[in-house]
Amino acid sequence: MKKLTPVLLVCLLPAAAAELNVGEGKTHATLAAAITAAAAGDTIIVHQGIYQESGLKVDKSIKLTGHDWPVIDGRGSGEIVTITAPDVEISGFEIRNSGVSSLNDLAGIKVADTRNATVSNNRLRHCNFGIYVSKAGDCRIIGNDVQGRPGGEQESGNGIHLWSCDNITVTGNTVRDHRDGIYLEFAKQSVIEHNTVQDNLRYGLHYMFSHDSAYRHNRFERNGAGVAVMYTRNVEMSSNHFVNNWGSSAYGLMLKDMTDGHITGNTFERNSIAIALHGSNRMEIENNRFSENGWAIQIQRSSSDNTYRRNNFTGNSFDIAADGELDNNRFSNNHWDKYEGYDLKRDGIGDVPFRPVSLYAVVVGRIPSSVLLLRSPVVHLLDQAEKAFPSITPERVVDEKPAMRPNPISRHPQINPTEKP
């Protein structure tokens, strides 16, 4: 019996995690074979090469690691990698050429019905959807480079897509050439930070029904329609850079039917419309920089109880556009480069209130073609006439305490703390 005791103890110990190698001359020639052979806790190391595989199902808690950028080429057939087990990690791969379907959302990497997955430092190329996370939680999407395929909106999916998720972190990624760069729908308590999102067909970032979340320190540039946050409450939007989002329907940031947002420390530069509010309430827009935009802020009448404080407005064609009189939209301590008042008290606050909606802005709002007069002397005459006989511009859109000098704005941070592939 004493001789059997050590044997029994060894049998009761958990099996040590194994390392499986995939590649030419290795134990396994394909990823599919290695995944089948692996047990929970194992690591699969895939060596350099091109692996023409798709439909890979990761249904056990393993780690997939690419060595010297192996390529998984789906050859346009279906989904490439689908993760359904918890605690899976995948990193170091180039994954390309998923299938395209009008019925199914096919992705380079899909994470579905699981928790605690990590997708990091991969290159996604020419996939319908790049990384798709569905009904999952506590997952991390870190440092990936995601590039879609050329084509129109109908042929393209989203770069990083979150649906019905909670507590997802998306950080340090680069996303371009997709329909929407990063898309969230029913994705609550998620954080989007330190990403560079550019040259996407529609929105760089698109929120739908995704409450209690934050996006910080991102750069959104040259996206077809900028960034949209819709039907959502309690979102922090801070220290982002919205730049060069131009077009007839393009925004730096569009807020639709949103409540309780905090927009602070952002830079809006060279956008058709920096911020547009449609039916959005209880927004705090504070300490942002609006520079060289067509319209800095457009506010619809249905947006109320919003605060605009300590922002800087410089070089915009129009600072504020208001759809008639607004209900409880408060402006205070903003710096306006068009302000011509004085500060006899020398307290840094103008002694004369500033009305940021010009008569010409009202005219353009009613007769869009009149924008052709933008650099005309007629514009100056209109504004001088309105100062003498104010009657058309909204009376309640007024900054009672305009700042004489630009407010200090937190410097926009370096975008990428995560090493990119």
N, C-alpha and C positions, 0 to 999 in steps of 0.2 A: 504493500500500500504506500509506503514511504517513497518507493521508486516512482510510483505513478503521480505523486503530488506535483512535481515540477512540470510534468507533461500536461497535466490538467490546467496548471496556471498559465502555461504558454498558450493553450487553446483558448483560454478565456480572455487573453489580451486582444485588443483590437488590432487588426492587420495594419502594418505600416503602409503609408501612402506610397504608391508607386509612381514612377516617371516613365511615360511612354513616349517614344520618339517616332516621328513621321517624316518620311522623305526617302530619297534614293539611297538604297543600301541600309536603311533603318529597319526596325522591327515591323513597322506598318507602312504600307505604301500610300494609304488614303486616310483622310480624317475620319470618314465614316467607319472604317475598320477599327481605328483607335478608340473612337467614342464607344463602339460596341464592346470592346475589350476592357475599357476602363471601369473602375469602381469608384464610388463616392470618395472624395478626398484626393484622388489622383491628379497628376499634372500631365497634360499632353503638350509636348514641345514639337512644334511643326517647323521644319527647317526650310531653307530657301528653295523656291521652286514654284511652279504654277500647278495648282490642283483644280482640275475641272470638275467641280462638285457643286451640287445644290441639294436642297431638301435635308440639310443636316439637322438632326433633332438632338439637342442637348437636354436629356431628361434625367441627369444625375448631377450631383454637386461636384463639379470638377473645375479645373483651371486650364484654359486653352491659351498657350503662349506662342507667339510667332517669333522665330529667330531669323534675323536678316530679311524681314519683310516678305514672307511667303504670300503668294496671291491665291485667293479662292475665287475662281471665275465661275459664275453661275451660268454663263453662256446664254443668258436671256431666258432661263427656264425657272419659273417659280420663285419661291423664297430661298435664300441661301443658308442662313443660320437661324434656327428658332430655339430659344432658351425657355424651358418650362420648369426647370428645377431651381430650388433656392441656392443661394451662395455660389453662383457661377461667376467666374471671371474670364473675360476674353480680351486679349491685348496683343498688339504688334502685328496685325494682319492688314493686307490690302484686300478688300472685298469688293468685287465689281460685277456688273452686268446681271442684276436680278431680272426676273420676268416683269412684264407689264400686263395689268388686267384692269378691265373696267368694273369687275365684280369684287375683286379681292385686293386688299392693300398689301402688296408684295414688297418686302423689305430686304435690305442687305443683312441686317441683324434685327430680329424681332424678339422682344422679351415679353412673355405672356403668362398671366395668371401665376405669378411667383413673387418672391421678395429677395432683397439683398443681392441683386446682380450688379456687377461692375463691368462696364464697357469702356475701355480706356485705350487711348493712343493707337487707334486704328485709322486706316484710310478707306473711306467709302467712295467708290467711283461708279457713276452711271447706273445707280440703282433707282428704282421707282421711288420708294421711300428709303432713306438712308438708315436711320435707327428708329424703330417703332416700339414703343413701350405701351402695353395694353393690360389693364386690370392688374397692375403691379404696384409694389410699394418699397420704400427704403432702397432705391436703386441709385446708382451713380453713373453719369455719362460724362466722361472726363477726357479732355485733350484729343478728341477725334477731329480728323479733317474730312469733311463731308462735301462732295461735289456731285451735283446731279448731271443729267444728260441734257443736251440741247433739245428744245422743243417748246410747245405751248403749254398753257395751264392744264389742258385736258390730258396731256401725255406725261405730266410730271406730278409726283407726290411731294411730300414735305421732307425736309432734311432730317430734322429730329421731331418726332411726333409722339406726344404723350396723350393717352386717352384713358379716362377713368382710373386715375392713379392717385397716390398720395405720397408725399415726402420724397420727391425725386430731386436730385441735384444735377444740374447741367452746367458744367463749368469748363472754361478753357478750350472750347471747341471753335473751329472755323467752319462756317456753313455758307455755301454759295450755289447758285444755278439750280435751285429747286423752286417749287411753287411757293410755299411758305418756308422760310428758313427754319424757325422753331415754332411749333404749333402745340397748344395746350387746350384740351377740352375736358371738363370735369376732372381736372388735375389740381387737387388742393394741396396746400402747404408745401409748395415746391419752390426751389430757388434756382434762378437763371443768372449766372454771373460770369464775368470775364470772358465772354464769347465775342467773336467777330463775325458778323452776319451781313453779307453784302451780295449785291447782284442777283437777288432772287426775284422771281417773276411777279409775285404779289406782295405779301407782307414779310418783313424781316422777322418779326415776332408777332404771333397772333394768339391772344387769350380768348377763350370762350368758357364761361361758367367755371372759372378756375379761381376759387376764393382763397384768401389768407396766404398769398404768395408774395414773392419779391423778385424783381430783376434789377441787378446792380452791376456797374462797371462793365457794361457791354458797349460795343460799337455797332451801330446800324447805318449802313451806307449804301446808296444807290439801289435801294430796293424799290420795286414797282409802286408800292403804295405805303411804304414806311412801316409803322408799327400800329397794331390795333388791339385795344383792350375792350372787350364787349361783355355785357351782362355779367359783370363780375364785381365783387365787393372786397374791400380791404386788401389792396395791393400796394406795396412799396416800390417806387420807381426812382432810383437814386444813382447819381454819378454815371449816367450813361451818356453816350455821344451819338446824337442823331444828325446825320450829315448827308447832303446831296441827294435827298429824296425828292425828285422833281417829277411833275406830271399834273395833268388836269385833275386827277383824283388822288394825288399823292400827299401824304402827311409825314411829318416827323413822327407824331404820335396822335392817334385818333382814339377818343374815349366815347363809347356809346353805351348808354344805360348803365353807367358805373356809379358806385357809391363808395365813399370812404377811401379815397386814394391819397397817397403822399408822394408828391413829385418834387424832389429836392436835389440840388447840386448837379443838374444835368446841363449839357450844352446842346443847343439847337442851332445848327449852322447851315445856311444855304438849303433850306427846304421850301417847297411851294407853300405849305402851311405848317408851321412848327407844331402847334397843338390845336386840335379841333375838338370841342366839347359838344356832344349831342345827348341831351337828356341825362347828364351826369351831375351828381350832387355831392356835396360835402367833400370837395377836393381841396387839398392844400398844395398850392403851387408856389413854391418858395425857394429863393436863392438859386435860380436858374439863369443861364445866359442865353439870350435870343439875339442872334447876329446874322444879318444879311439874308433873312428869309423874305419870301413874298408877303405872307401874313404871319405875324408872330403868334397871335392867339385868335381863333374864331370861336365865338360863344353863341350857341343857340338859346332862344328865349326859355326853352324847357330846362336849362341848366341853372340850378340855384344853390344858394348857400355855399359858395366857393370863395376861397381866399387866395389872393395873389399878392405876395409880400416879398420885398427885398430882392426882386429880380432885376436884371439889367437888359435893357432894350437898346440895341445899337445897329444902325444900318439896315433896318427892315423897311420894306416899301410901305407896309402898314403895320402898326403895332397891335391894335385891337380892332376886331370887327364884331359888332353886336347885333343880333337879330331883334332890334327894337329895345324897349326898356327891359332891364334884367332884374330879377327878384333876388336881392340879397347876395350880390357878387361884390366882394370888398377888395379894393386896391389900396395898398399902403406901402410907403417907403421904397417904392420901385425907382430905379434910375431910368430916365427916358432921354435919349439924345435929342429929341425934338422939343424938349422943355425949354422955354425961353424966359422963365421966371427968375426971381432974385432971392437972395438970402440975407436980408438986412440983420437978422438976429445972429448970423454966423454960427448956427447950430447944425449945419449940414442938411437942413430940411428947407425946401422952397417955401417961401411965404405965400405963394399963390398956388391954389390947386391946379392940377393938370388933367385935362380931358383927353384921353388917348384916342378916342374915336374921332377922326377928322371928317369934315363934310365930304371931302373927296372919297374917303372910304365908304361913306354911306351911298354916294352916287354910284360907285363901282359895284357895290352890293346889289343895287337895284338895276343898274344898266351895265352888265359886265363888259361890253365892248368899249366903254369909256376908259378902260385901263390903258388904251392907246395914248391917252393924254398924260400919262404918268410923269413924263419929264417936261411937260408943257408949262408955260407961265400961267395958264388957266388954273392949274392946281393951286399955285400960290395965292391967286386972287380969291379962289373959293375959300381957302382956309382963313384968309384975312377977313373975308366977309362974315364967316361963321363966328370969329372972335368978336366982331362988332355987334352982330345980331344973332346970338345963339338961339336956334329954334328947332333944328332938324336932328342934331346929334343927341344921343341918349343922355339925359341929365344925370342919371344915377351911375353912369360909368365914369368915375372920377377918382383920382388919387389925391386925397387931401394933404398928404405929406410926401411929396416927391423928393427923392434923394438927389442932392446936387452933384454928388460924385458916384461913380460906379460902386456897387456893393461888393465886398470881398466874396468871391465864389471859390469853393474848394477846387483845387487844381484837378483836372481830369487825370485819373490814374493811368499807369502803364496797363495795357490791356491784357497781357498774357503772362500770368505767373506760372503757367503750366507749360512744360516743354512740348512743343508741337511735333507731330511725326513728320 
